[in-house]
Amino acid sequence: RPHRTELYEDPPSACWPIVYSPDYNITFMGLEKLHPFDAGKWGKVINFLKEEKLIADDLIVQAREATDEDLLVAHTRRYLNKLKWSFVVATITEIPPVAFLPNFVVQRKVLKPLRTQTGGTIMAGKLAVDRGWAINVGGGFHHCSSDKGGGFCAYADITLAIKFLFERVQGVSKATIIDLDAHQGNGHERDFMDDHRVYIMDAYNRYIYPGDGFAKRAIKRKVELEWGTEDTEYLQKIHSHVEGALNELKPDIIVYNAGTDILDGDPLGGLAISPQGIVKRDEVVFKAARSRRIPILMVTSGGYQKRTARIIADSILNLHNLGLIDKELATSGAGNPKVEQMIRDSAKDLTNLSLQ
């Protein structure tokens, strides 16, 4: 019997299925500047979307922090206990001075933002099924598995979102992860290694972190990219492989890890995709999901340049302009076969009532 969680309580129906909390942003004595990650990027994305009048504060779903009990759906107790050691967190976040801070400070200033983003991904999983799509403006910690963190990823939010759906939402028994961050998603790959319910497509720079040969065995569709891959080749590969993956298996949910570290000039990604190329990539994935009526959950994952926040916002605006994400459509559940069936049934009931 699944534990009771606040993460699955329904948000107001007027909200967009866009999940965020100001608690996502890591700001602490400038320590965040010691990692190439822009630790305030999530708030910047939201500010751009507000400036463009797409959303307002009361129209976004407020992310809640995942509790220990929520985290134990995927994590071992042993692993969660390890995070009580500051030096372990310093290793995972790749910010060495964190090792010298008292752990209560590390919990509050570093891990709480990551737990809140993790809660956001779990919430967005249910929203995607209910409304056809959802975006967590944070999350995508794809290097973390049930018992090991790394690469700035302390909690396995992708694994958690999928396990929550399998355990709690009727009719969700197959998931496809489309991981398009520049790095291999070895965390969810290790977690779902022998799980035939989860199909993994992963496109990444083959020469960079984590180079996890064992985890690669879990990838059903592996797209290994060369240094400096550019738009034309990249988009052609993504398009054909996304189509191929979804034709091979029609899942009940797509988890789309939309890392922006594929951007030209990213210090860690080593690929050369333009901002327009990233916007186009997201469009390709959402179009493929929409045409097959598969609910999609997007998380933002890696991206290590100051301009990534603007690109994520531009991509969300583009998806909206193309009608691939839509508040009205989302709340009426179009594109979600289960919701559409419910609407048809209730319409039938009403017709029957008026005929009697």
Phi, psi and omega in degrees: 000118183297146178292160177286134180224143176283345185293337183260010176285139185290130176284167178304140186291344178287345183286147166289150174281052177246121189252135183195156168212144175303339179292351179296329192278131182263112177225119185201102175049029179073003180299325183299337181285349180280351177248144182297344181298137174275097189286002174244014189295329185293316178296325179294321178302312181299318180298319177297318181293328177290317179302324181276005177062023177284319184225166171226162184310318185280000180254001175256153180279124181284119180292145175247151181290135175289133179276170175304319181295321175298314184296329182289351174297331177239325188271155173277151176300324181301316180295313181299325177293326179299329182290354176279359176254119184302324183293331177294315180295323178299319179294315182295316184275353180061034175238089188310317183299341178303331181301333186265004182266149175299144187297329180296329177289317179298318179301313188284321189265336183246309187281326180299315175304320181289325176292326180289320176297324179294316174303320180299320179293318179298315178299317182295332177299313179291320178300319181299317180292320181291324192240000178096333178201158172201151177232123167266121183293347175243208175074190184087041183274069195279002176263358182261133175244184187303329185230016181203129175257173178168165175057042179073007183249113183257343180225144184271073188294327180291314176302314182299313182302318182289316180297320176301314181296315179300320185280330193242342186246119182296140177086359174252104182230356178223137179227148173240128174261124174249104187256106184246018169295156182294342183257151176297135182273068190290341181292302179294333178295317177295321183292325184251021184315309185247023183260108186285355179280346186242122179256127183245125168249132182222123176244123187205162172291118188290347188260357187250177176314142000266350181052047186269092184301321179298313182296331182300337181295341181274349184279123179278330180224104188256124178241096184268121187258153178272161173310139170069020177303136183251175189311305191302308181295317183299308185294325178296316180295314182299313182302309185292324182283325176296313177301313180300316182298315184283338175282331181288321181212126177267107183277172174271343179207142171251128170256115186254111179269100192262056180303140179258013179281007172279353184299137176308128178093356178297131185292341183249334189281323178071014176251175186226053181271138181280163175306318179298324179296322179293316179300317181295319179302312181298322178299316180302315183291314181294323178297317181297320179293314183297316184295336178259002181057045177254127177301143182230134175247124179250135173238155192266337170053217190283160180163113196242026177236155182300332185275359183295324182301317179298320182292319178299315180298315179300322180294317179296319177297320178297316179300322180291315180300328181274000180075015180276336168230140188201131182294313182298310180301321181297312185290329179279353174076015177297145183089346175253106187306322183295317180292320180298320178298318179299318180296317179299316181298316182291327177296320179296316179302317181297317180298314180300319180300314184288338179281335185288000000 
